[in-house]
Amino acid sequence: MQPAGLTKNLIFFISGCFLLSQIQTNLQFELALYGAAVDQGQYYRLLTVALVHGGWLHLIFNMLALLSIGTLIENFYGRNKYIIILLVSLLAGSLTSYLFNPPQTIAVGASGMIFGLFGALVIAGRSLGANLKEVAPLIAINIAIPVFIPGIDWKAHLGGLAGGLLTSALLRPKRGAWE
């Protein structure tokens, strides 16, 4: 399946921001989710956290997930509803991280948004022909990874997953997606 337009553009944009943050190292901190800065009114960080990553592997894994799951979800729901799912998932993940981590915590990555796509896949999966018995372990493994690799913000993952589940359950697929 060919990557849908918005998904492909998001991958290029996020990857470009990551590359720029590698050159301009202060940009990484300025865009990261930093609770103390949000407390001071820098609410944009709840969104910009998705533009910076903790290294090449972090970026590559998130962009591969965005490519594979995002393309399916964008094609199923259509561009506008896909944007809503992405934004709600990102904000839900960021807010969960912000509210349940100490204020000095610094978080980076699009994982909250990606987990929202996992949630959307659970809701739309059967209609998309996905085997939910294969999807559930994938989600469980990704939720369990922080147990073995410290420093991963599992709270953002769970918040994004909840945001994606709820949002996609409320939205109807685009016309013709069920056929």
C-alpha positions in Angstrom: 0.0 0.0 0.0 1.3 3.4 -1.0 1.9 5.8 1.9 -1.0 8.3 2.1 -0.2 11.9 1.5 -0.3 13.3 5.0 1.5 10.3 6.5 4.3 10.7 4.0 4.5 14.5 4.6 4.6 14.0 8.3 7.4 11.5 8.1 9.5 14.0 6.0 8.6 16.9 8.3 9.3 15.1 11.6 12.5 13.6 10.2 13.6 17.1 8.9 12.9 18.6 12.4 15.0 15.8 13.9 17.9 16.5 11.5 17.7 20.2 12.3 17.7 19.5 16.0 20.9 17.5 15.5 22.5 20.6 14.0 20.9 23.1 16.4 21.2 21.3 19.7 19.3 24.0 21.6 16.3 23.3 19.3 16.0 19.8 20.8 15.4 21.2 24.3 13.2 24.1 23.0 10.8 21.6 21.4 10.9 18.8 24.0 8.2 18.3 26.6 9.6 19.8 29.7 7.0 20.0 32.6 8.6 23.0 34.3 8.5 25.0 31.0 4.9 24.0 30.4 4.2 25.3 34.0 5.5 28.6 32.8 3.1 28.8 29.9 5.0 27.1 27.1 2.1 24.9 26.1 3.4 24.5 22.5 5.7 21.8 23.9 2.7 19.5 24.2 2.7 19.4 20.4 6.3 20.0 19.5 7.5 17.0 21.5 6.7 14.9 18.4 9.2 16.7 16.3 12.3 15.8 18.3 13.6 12.3 19.2 16.2 10.7 21.5 18.4 9.4 18.7 18.3 7.8 15.3 16.8 4.5 16.4 14.0 6.3 18.3 13.2 8.3 15.1 13.5 5.3 12.8 11.2 3.1 14.9 8.6 5.8 15.3 8.7 6.7 11.6 8.4 3.0 10.5 5.3 2.7 12.8 3.9 5.9 11.4 4.4 4.7 7.9 2.9 1.2 8.4 0.0 2.1 10.7 -0.6 5.7 9.7 -1.1 4.8 6.1 -3.8 2.3 7.0 -5.6 4.7 9.4 -5.3 7.7 7.0 -6.8 5.7 4.2 -9.6 4.3 6.4 -10.7 7.5 8.1 -9.7 10.1 5.5 -7.3 13.0 6.0 -9.4 15.3 8.2 -10.4 12.6 10.7 -6.8 11.2 10.6 -5.6 14.6 11.7 -8.0 14.6 14.6 -6.8 11.2 15.7 -3.2 12.2 15.5 -3.7 15.5 17.4 -5.9 14.0 20.1 -3.5 11.1 20.6 -0.5 13.4 20.7 -2.1 15.8 23.2 -3.5 12.9 25.3 0.0 11.3 25.5 1.7 14.7 26.2 -0.8 15.6 28.9 -0.5 12.3 30.6 3.2 12.6 30.6 3.1 16.2 31.9 0.5 15.4 34.6 2.0 12.2 35.9 5.8 12.8 35.6 7.9 15.1 37.9 8.1 18.7 36.5 11.8 18.3 35.7 11.2 15.4 33.4 12.2 16.0 29.7 10.4 13.9 27.1 10.9 13.6 23.4 9.3 11.7 20.5 6.1 11.0 18.7 5.4 7.8 20.6 2.2 9.2 22.2 0.8 9.9 18.7 2.1 6.5 17.4 0.3 4.7 20.3 -2.8 6.6 19.4 -2.5 5.0 15.9 -2.3 1.6 17.7 -5.5 2.4 19.4 -7.2 3.4 16.1 -5.9 0.1 14.6 -7.7 -1.8 17.5 -10.9 0.0 16.7 -10.7 -0.2 12.9 -8.7 -3.4 12.7 -11.4 -5.9 11.8 -12.7 -3.6 9.0 -9.1 -3.2 7.7 -8.6 -6.9 7.7 -6.0 -6.8 10.5 -5.7 -9.8 12.8 -6.4 -8.4 16.3 -4.7 -11.4 17.8 -1.5 -10.2 16.2 -2.1 -6.5 17.0 -2.7 -7.0 20.7 0.7 -8.6 21.4 2.5 -5.9 19.4 0.8 -3.2 21.6 1.6 -5.2 24.8 5.3 -5.6 23.8 5.5 -1.9 23.2 3.9 -1.1 26.5 6.3 -3.6 28.2 9.5 -2.2 26.6 9.9 0.5 29.3 10.2 -2.2 31.9 13.4 -3.4 30.2 14.7 -0.1 28.8 14.6 2.7 31.4 14.0 6.3 30.3 11.0 5.5 28.0 7.9 7.5 28.9 5.3 4.8 29.2 2.8 7.3 30.6 2.8 9.1 27.2 2.3 5.8 25.5 -0.7 4.9 27.6 -2.2 8.4 27.2 -1.7 8.3 23.5 -3.2 4.8 23.3 -6.3 6.0 25.2 -6.6 9.1 23.1 -6.5 7.0 19.9 -8.9 4.4 21.1 -11.5 7.0 22.2 -11.2 9.3 19.2 -11.3 6.6 16.6 -14.3 5.0 18.3 -16.2 8.3 18.0 -15.3 8.9 14.4 -16.8 7.2 11.4 -14.6 5.9 8.6 -14.6 7.8 5.3 -17.3 6.9 2.8 -16.4 3.7 1.1 -13.9 2.5 3.7 -16.1 -0.4 4.7 -16.4 -1.8 1.2 
